[in-house]
Amino acid sequence: MAKKKENPIDLNNLKPEEEMKYEIAKELGYLDKVMATGWKSLTAKESGRIGGIITKRKKEMKIEKED
């Protein structure tokens, strides 16, 4: 099976949702690990923590828009 080609990550050219993901990873201290070895290097606990925070922030943003 062929290996998946990995493209270098351009932190200055991200979609808003991806930008939030990288921002949270940085806040939690995971960004260096992600940049060195990719998202697959995170444990399920670390990934879940990022996902939980993303969900929380999206809900907060939705509430702010409604006000």
N, CA, C and O of each residue as an XYZ file, in Angstrom:
268
protein
N       0.840     -1.175      0.000
C       0.000      0.000      0.000
C       0.891      1.246      0.000
O       1.895      1.299      0.711
N       0.520      2.235     -0.794
C       1.308      3.468     -0.908
C       1.129      4.336      0.330
O       0.058      4.381      0.937
N       2.201      5.019      0.682
C       2.137      5.939      1.819
C       1.409      7.214      1.407
O       1.522      7.669      0.269
N       0.675      7.769      2.332
C      -0.010      9.021      2.094
C       1.005     10.157      2.125
O       1.797     10.268      3.061
N       0.977     10.985      1.111
C       1.910     12.108      1.040
C       1.451     13.196      2.005
O       0.301     13.633      1.965
N       2.359     13.622      2.865
C       2.019     14.656      3.834
C       2.520     16.003      3.349
O       3.700     16.166      3.037
N       1.617     16.960      3.288
C       1.979     18.310      2.881
C       2.347     19.122      4.119
O       1.748     18.941      5.179
N       3.333     20.019      3.991
C       3.662     20.872      5.126
C       2.479     21.771      5.476
O       1.718     22.177      4.597
N       2.331     22.071      6.732
C       1.200     22.852      7.212
C       1.555     24.336      7.162
O       2.577     24.758      7.704
N       0.707     25.113      6.512
C       0.881     26.560      6.458
C      -0.083     27.189      7.442
O      -1.272     27.322      7.155
N       0.424     27.577      8.602
C      -0.426     28.126      9.652
C      -1.029     29.481      9.288
O      -1.965     29.935      9.947
N      -0.512     30.124      8.261
C      -1.038     31.426      7.852
C      -2.156     31.315      6.823
O      -2.767     32.320      6.458
N      -2.423     30.106      6.356
C      -3.418     29.918      5.303
C      -4.357     28.777      5.680
O      -4.402     27.751      5.002
N      -5.105     28.964      6.767
C      -6.004     27.927      7.260
C      -7.451     28.392      7.198
O      -7.735     29.589      7.251
N      -8.362     27.429      7.085
C      -9.781     27.738      7.194
C     -10.069     28.107      8.652
O      -9.333     27.688      9.545
N     -11.123     28.881      8.907
C     -11.410     29.309     10.282
C     -11.520     28.157     11.289
O     -11.043     28.267     12.418
N     -12.152     27.057     10.873
C     -12.300     25.923     11.793
C     -10.949     25.268     12.086
O     -10.675     24.891     13.226
N     -10.113     25.134     11.069
C      -8.776     24.564     11.274
C      -7.935     25.496     12.138
O      -7.160     25.047     12.983
N      -8.098     26.797     11.917
C      -7.357     27.784     12.697
C      -7.683     27.637     14.186
O      -6.793     27.703     15.035
N      -8.972     27.436     14.493
C      -9.389     27.251     15.871
C      -8.749     25.987     16.456
O      -8.315     25.983     17.608
N      -8.695     24.937     15.673
C      -8.118     23.667     16.112
C      -6.641     23.831     16.479
O      -6.196     23.347     17.520
N      -5.893     24.513     15.623
C      -4.471     24.737     15.894
C      -4.281     25.681     17.090
O      -3.359     25.507     17.887
N      -5.155     26.670     17.202
C      -5.090     27.613     18.322
C      -5.289     26.881     19.650
O      -4.571     27.139     20.617
N      -6.250     25.980     19.696
C      -6.520     25.209     20.913
C      -5.360     24.270     21.211
O      -4.958     24.120     22.365
N      -4.825     23.642     20.176
C      -3.664     22.762     20.370
C      -2.501     23.546     20.977
O      -1.787     23.042     21.844
N      -2.323     24.767     20.520
C      -1.251     25.614     21.059
C      -1.516     25.941     22.523
O      -0.610     25.868     23.353
N      -2.761     26.303     22.840
C      -3.134     26.636     24.221
C      -2.892     25.463     25.163
O      -2.502     25.657     26.314
N      -3.122     24.257     24.677
C      -2.966     23.064     25.509
C      -1.536     22.526     25.518
O      -1.221     21.596     26.261
N      -0.677     23.111     24.693
C       0.714     22.687     24.645
C       0.976     21.507     23.719
O       1.999     20.835     23.847
N       0.064     21.248     22.791
C       0.201     20.113     21.872
C       0.722     20.527     20.503
O       1.029     19.661     19.684
N       0.829     21.815     20.230
C       1.154     22.270     18.883
C       2.508     21.762     18.399
O       2.626     21.350     17.245
N       3.527     21.780     19.245
C       4.846     21.291     18.828
C       4.785     19.825     18.412
O       5.386     19.425     17.415
N       4.056     19.038     19.184
C       3.896     17.612     18.883
C       3.176     17.416     17.546
O       3.567     16.572     16.740
N       2.121     18.204     17.320
C       1.351     18.110     16.080
C       2.200     18.531     14.888
O       2.164     17.881     13.843
N       2.957     19.603     15.033
C       3.784     20.089     13.927
C       4.906     19.103     13.599
O       5.296     18.968     12.440
N       5.419     18.423     14.611
C       6.521     17.488     14.388
C       6.057     16.165     13.781
O       6.695     15.641     12.868
N       4.945     15.625     14.287
C       4.558     14.283     13.865
C       3.111     14.159     13.378
O       2.668     13.057     13.053
N       2.381     15.249     13.322
C       1.018     15.223     12.800
C      -0.022     14.935     13.869
O       0.302     14.600     15.008
N      -1.278     15.075     13.473
C      -2.395     14.880     14.405
C      -2.476     13.435     14.892
O      -2.964     13.182     15.994
N      -2.009     12.498     14.095
C      -2.089     11.077     14.464
C      -1.256     10.750     15.698
O      -1.448      9.703     16.317
N      -0.333     11.639     16.059
C       0.528     11.389     17.215
C      -0.159     11.696     18.543
O       0.343     11.312     19.599
N      -1.300     12.381     18.501
C      -2.011     12.695     19.741
C      -2.752     11.467     20.259
O      -3.206     10.625     19.484
N      -2.862     11.382     21.557
C      -3.630     10.294     22.159
C      -5.117     10.594     22.001
O      -5.497     11.715     21.666
N      -5.942      9.603     22.238
C      -7.387      9.798     22.159
C      -7.834     10.847     23.172
O      -8.720     11.651     22.882
N      -7.239     10.842     24.331
C      -7.584     11.806     25.373
C      -7.263     13.233     24.920
O      -8.063     14.148     25.115
N      -6.085     13.413     24.314
C      -5.681     14.737     23.845
C      -6.592     15.220     22.713
O      -7.019     16.374     22.701
N      -6.886     14.331     21.769
C      -7.767     14.677     20.648
C      -9.169     15.009     21.140
O      -9.793     15.963     20.675
N      -9.648     14.220     22.075
C     -10.971     14.451     22.638
C     -11.059     15.768     23.372
O     -12.083     16.450     23.332
N      -9.997     16.114     24.031
C      -9.966     17.387     24.755
C     -10.065     18.556     23.769
O     -10.804     19.513     23.999
N      -9.319     18.467     22.680
C      -9.380     19.507     21.646
C     -10.789     19.573     21.061
O     -11.351     20.658     20.913
N     -11.357     18.421     20.731
C     -12.705     18.375     20.166
C     -13.753     18.941     21.101
O     -14.675     19.630     20.664
N     -13.616     18.656     22.381
C     -14.559     19.187     23.372
C     -14.503     20.694     23.463
O     -15.536     21.355     23.568
N     -13.299     21.242     23.422
C     -13.142     22.691     23.494
C     -13.675     23.350     22.228
O     -14.288     24.416     22.299
N     -13.450     22.731     21.071
C     -13.986     23.263     19.812
C     -15.511     23.327     19.892
O     -16.114     24.337     19.529
N     -16.125     22.256     20.363
C     -17.581     22.206     20.491
C     -18.085     23.296     21.421
O     -19.068     23.974     21.120
N     -17.418     23.461     22.540
C     -17.802     24.484     23.516
C     -17.722     25.871     22.904
O     -18.633     26.680     23.079
N     -16.640     26.154     22.187
C     -16.467     27.482     21.577
C     -17.487     27.731     20.473
O     -17.972     28.852     20.322
N     -17.816     26.701     19.702
C     -18.825     26.869     18.651
C     -20.184     27.207     19.257
O     -20.912     28.048     18.730
N     -20.523     26.547     20.369
C     -21.789     26.845     21.051
C     -21.789     28.275     21.555
O     -22.789     28.982     21.424
N     -20.672     28.710     22.133
C     -20.564     30.085     22.634
C     -20.712     31.092     21.499
O     -21.368     32.122     21.654
N     -20.095     30.787     20.352
C     -20.180     31.685     19.204
C     -21.617     31.765     18.682
O     -22.072     32.833     18.273
N     -22.322     30.647     18.697
C     -23.699     30.602     18.230
C     -24.589     31.436     19.143
O     -25.462     32.162     18.668
N     -24.372     31.334     20.439
C     -25.154     32.112     21.419
C     -24.896     33.605     21.236
O     -25.826     34.409     21.304
N     -23.634     33.978     21.006
C     -23.298     35.386     20.788
C     -23.988     35.945     19.547
O     -24.432     37.093     19.545
N     -24.080     35.129     18.486
C     -24.732     35.582     17.250
C     -26.214     35.817     17.473
O     -26.796     36.723     16.876
N     -26.833     35.008     18.332
C     -28.263     35.110     18.578
C     -28.613     36.361     19.397
O     -29.722     36.886     19.297
N     -27.670     36.824     20.194
C     -27.941     38.003     21.047
C     -27.949     39.284     20.281
O     -28.162     40.348     20.861
